[in-house]
């Protein structure tokens, strides 16, 4: 059974930073981070190809968030800087593949981790 295990969420003040990690039991998959705020639809935040050579960011996080991966550890990271209250959401790790260049329709989801940014 495929597992995606997120960690690193928490409470931070506006302007602060957090780093999310997602350890996967699969390799060579495109990985991504989605988020869902209360009363809002789930949205993609960032994605990275199976090789790490292609990345995608939603406009609202460009310049603030960085997605990366360590394929030796089957782990993807989301470094979040200059956090804003509107970044508050449950963040989900997702995987699609194998050999995918991006995330369109995830095959697997993590359980989610809460990120709360106070003003």
C-alpha positions in Angstrom: 0.0 0.0 0.0 1.4 3.4 -1.0 1.9 5.8 1.8 2.6 9.6 1.8 3.4 10.9 5.3 3.5 14.6 5.8 5.2 16.5 8.6 6.3 20.0 9.5 3.0 21.9 9.8 2.3 24.1 12.8 1.5 27.6 14.0 3.6 30.5 12.9 3.4 34.3 12.9 2.9 36.2 9.7 6.3 36.7 8.0 7.6 33.5 9.4 8.7 30.3 7.7 7.9 26.6 7.8 9.2 23.6 5.9 6.8 20.7 5.1 8.2 17.3 4.3 6.5 14.3 2.6 8.0 10.9 2.8 6.7 8.6 0.1 6.7 4.8 -0.2 6.9 5.1 -4.0 9.7 6.5 -6.2 9.8 8.1 -9.6 6.5 9.9 -9.2 5.7 13.5 -9.7 4.9 15.0 -6.3 3.0 18.0 -5.3 1.5 20.0 -2.5 -2.2 21.0 -2.3 -4.0 23.0 0.3 -7.6 23.4 1.5 -8.7 26.3 3.6 -12.1 26.2 5.4 -15.0 26.6 3.1 -12.7 26.7 0.1 -11.9 24.1 -2.6 -8.6 22.2 -2.6 -6.0 24.0 -4.7 -2.6 23.0 -6.0 0.2 25.0 -4.4 3.3 23.5 -6.1 4.4 20.5 -8.0 7.7 18.9 -9.1 8.4 16.3 -11.8 9.7 12.9 -11.0 13.3 14.0 -11.8 13.0 17.3 -10.1 13.8 19.2 -13.2 10.3 20.8 -13.7 8.5 22.8 -11.1 5.2 24.6 -10.9 3.9 27.2 -8.5 0.5 28.8 -8.2 0.7 32.5 -8.6 0.0 33.4 -4.9 3.1 31.6 -3.6 5.6 32.4 -6.3 8.7 33.9 -4.8 7.8 32.8 -1.3 7.5 28.9 -1.5 10.1 26.5 -2.9 9.4 22.8 -3.7 12.3 20.4 -3.9 12.9 16.7 -3.6 15.5 14.2 -2.5 15.0 11.1 -4.6 17.5 9.1 -2.6 15.1 9.5 0.4 11.8 9.5 -1.6 11.0 12.8 0.1 9.6 16.1 -1.2 9.8 19.3 0.7 7.9 22.6 0.6 9.9 25.5 2.1 7.4 28.3 2.9 8.8 31.8 3.6 7.1 35.1 4.2 4.0 33.3 5.3 0.7 35.2 5.3 -2.6 34.6 7.2 -4.2 33.6 3.8 -1.8 30.7 3.6 -3.6 29.1 6.5 -4.9 25.7 5.4 -4.5 22.0 5.6 -1.7 21.0 3.3 -1.8 17.7 1.5 1.0 15.9 -0.3 0.1 14.1 -3.5 1.8 11.8 -6.0 1.1 11.0 -9.7 3.0 8.7 -11.9 5.2 6.9 -12.4 7.5 9.1 -14.6 5.0 12.0 -14.6 6.2 15.6 -15.2 3.6 17.3 -13.1 0.4 16.6 -11.1 -2.9 16.7 -12.9 -4.9 13.9 -11.3 -3.1 12.6 -8.2 -3.0 8.8 -7.7 -2.2 9.1 -4.0 -2.8 11.5 -1.2 -1.3 12.1 2.2 -3.4 12.6 5.3 -2.7 16.4 5.5 -0.9 18.7 7.9 -2.3 21.9 9.4 -0.5 25.2 8.7 -1.8 28.2 10.6 -0.4 31.7 10.1 -1.4 34.2 12.7 -1.6 37.9 12.0 
